[in-house]
Amino acid sequence: MTGIPHRSVLGPVLFSIFFRGTDSGIECILRKFADKSKLSSEVDTLEGRNIIPGDLDRLERWAHVNVMQFNKAKCNLLHLSRGNTKHRYSLGNEGIKSTPDEKDLGVLVDEKLNKSWQ
Protein backbone atom coordinates (compact mmCIF):
# COMPACT_ATOMS: atom_id res chain seq x y z
CA MET A 1 0.00 0.00 0.00
CA THR A 2 1.09 3.55 -0.63
CA GLY A 3 -0.22 6.92 0.42
CA ILE A 4 -0.57 8.97 3.54
CA PRO A 5 -1.58 7.15 6.71
CA HIS A 6 -5.03 8.28 7.80
CA ARG A 7 -5.87 9.26 11.37
CA SER A 8 -2.28 9.86 12.34
CA VAL A 9 -0.33 12.89 13.45
CA LEU A 10 2.57 12.01 11.18
CA GLY A 11 0.47 11.84 7.96
CA PRO A 12 -0.44 15.56 7.70
CA VAL A 13 3.10 16.56 8.71
CA LEU A 14 4.65 14.38 5.99
CA PHE A 15 2.09 15.69 3.48
CA SER A 16 3.06 19.30 4.30
CA ILE A 17 6.78 18.57 4.01
CA PHE A 18 6.52 16.58 0.79
CA PHE A 19 4.14 18.96 -1.00
CA ARG A 20 6.08 22.12 -0.11
CA GLY A 21 7.35 22.67 -3.66
CA THR A 22 3.98 22.41 -5.38
CA ASP A 23 3.24 26.16 -5.10
CA SER A 24 6.39 27.13 -6.98
CA GLY A 25 5.31 29.19 -10.00
CA ILE A 26 1.58 28.69 -9.37
CA GLU A 27 -0.45 31.83 -10.11
CA CYS A 28 -3.84 30.52 -8.94
CA ILE A 29 -4.78 29.93 -5.33
CA LEU A 30 -3.53 26.48 -4.27
CA ARG A 31 -4.93 25.09 -1.04
CA LYS A 32 -3.43 21.94 0.42
CA PHE A 33 -5.19 19.81 3.00
CA ALA A 34 -4.30 16.54 4.71
CA ASP A 35 -5.03 14.47 1.61
CA LYS A 36 -6.36 16.93 -1.00
CA SER A 37 -5.27 19.91 -3.03
CA LYS A 38 -7.57 22.55 -4.53
CA LEU A 39 -6.66 24.96 -7.28
CA SER A 40 -8.94 27.97 -7.73
CA SER A 41 -9.03 31.20 -9.67
CA GLU A 42 -11.38 33.87 -10.94
CA VAL A 43 -12.14 33.30 -14.61
CA ASP A 44 -14.25 36.34 -15.41
CA THR A 45 -11.55 37.54 -17.83
CA LEU A 46 -9.66 35.79 -20.63
CA GLU A 47 -6.40 36.22 -18.69
CA GLY A 48 -7.93 34.54 -15.64
CA ARG A 49 -9.19 31.65 -17.75
CA ASN A 50 -5.75 31.15 -19.33
CA ILE A 51 -3.92 30.98 -15.99
CA ILE A 52 -5.55 27.71 -14.91
CA PRO A 53 -4.24 25.47 -17.75
CA GLY A 54 -0.68 26.70 -17.13
CA ASP A 55 -0.95 25.95 -13.43
CA LEU A 56 -2.44 22.51 -14.12
CA ASP A 57 0.52 21.80 -16.42
CA ARG A 58 2.94 22.92 -13.68
CA LEU A 59 1.27 20.57 -11.19
CA GLU A 60 1.39 17.69 -13.67
CA ARG A 61 5.12 18.33 -14.32
CA TRP A 62 5.76 18.52 -10.56
CA ALA A 63 4.06 15.15 -10.09
CA HIS A 64 6.06 13.62 -12.95
CA VAL A 65 9.40 14.92 -11.58
CA ASN A 66 8.53 13.56 -8.12
CA VAL A 67 7.41 10.20 -9.56
CA MET A 68 3.83 10.72 -8.46
CA GLN A 69 0.43 10.74 -10.12
CA PHE A 70 -2.74 12.65 -9.40
CA ASN A 71 -5.80 10.46 -9.05
CA LYS A 72 -7.53 11.97 -12.06
CA ALA A 73 -10.72 10.04 -11.36
CA LYS A 74 -11.09 12.14 -8.18
CA CYS A 75 -10.35 15.47 -9.88
CA ASN A 76 -13.45 17.62 -10.24
CA LEU A 77 -14.20 21.01 -11.74
CA LEU A 78 -16.78 23.25 -10.07
CA HIS A 79 -17.95 26.30 -12.03
CA LEU A 80 -19.32 29.00 -9.72
CA SER A 81 -21.81 31.73 -10.69
CA ARG A 82 -24.67 31.87 -13.14
CA GLY A 83 -22.80 33.59 -15.97
CA ASN A 84 -19.85 31.19 -16.03
CA THR A 85 -18.83 30.06 -19.52
CA LYS A 86 -18.00 26.57 -18.16
CA HIS A 87 -14.62 26.35 -19.86
CA ARG A 88 -13.15 22.83 -20.01
CA TYR A 89 -9.75 22.05 -18.45
CA SER A 90 -7.48 19.02 -18.45
CA LEU A 91 -4.79 17.58 -16.22
CA GLY A 92 -2.17 16.00 -18.43
CA ASN A 93 -3.98 14.38 -21.33
CA GLU A 94 -7.26 13.74 -19.46
CA GLY A 95 -10.15 16.17 -19.21
CA ILE A 96 -11.34 17.13 -15.74
CA LYS A 97 -14.99 16.24 -15.23
CA SER A 98 -17.37 19.01 -14.28
CA THR A 99 -19.58 18.58 -11.23
CA PRO A 100 -22.64 20.60 -10.07
CA ASP A 101 -21.51 20.47 -6.42
CA GLU A 102 -18.44 19.67 -4.37
CA LYS A 103 -17.85 18.98 -0.69
CA ASP A 104 -15.34 21.41 0.82
CA LEU A 105 -14.25 20.66 4.39
CA GLY A 106 -17.56 18.92 5.07
CA VAL A 107 -19.77 21.63 3.54
CA LEU A 108 -21.48 20.89 0.24
CA VAL A 109 -21.09 23.84 -2.15
CA ASP A 110 -23.08 23.96 -5.39
CA GLU A 111 -22.40 25.94 -8.55
CA LYS A 112 -24.97 28.62 -7.65
CA LEU A 113 -23.74 28.93 -4.03
CA ASN A 114 -27.27 28.01 -2.94
CA LYS A 115 -27.50 27.22 0.76
CA SER A 116 -31.27 26.70 0.99
CA TRP A 117 -30.91 22.91 1.17
CA GLN A 118 -28.47 22.96 4.14
Buried (B, 14 or more C-beta within 10 A) or exposed (E): EEEBEEEEEEBBEEBEEEBEEBBEEBBBEBEBEEEEBBBEBEBEEEEEBEBBBEBBEBBBEBBEEEEEEBEBEEBEBBBBEEEEEEEEBBBBEEEBEBEEBBEEEEEEBBBBEEEEEE
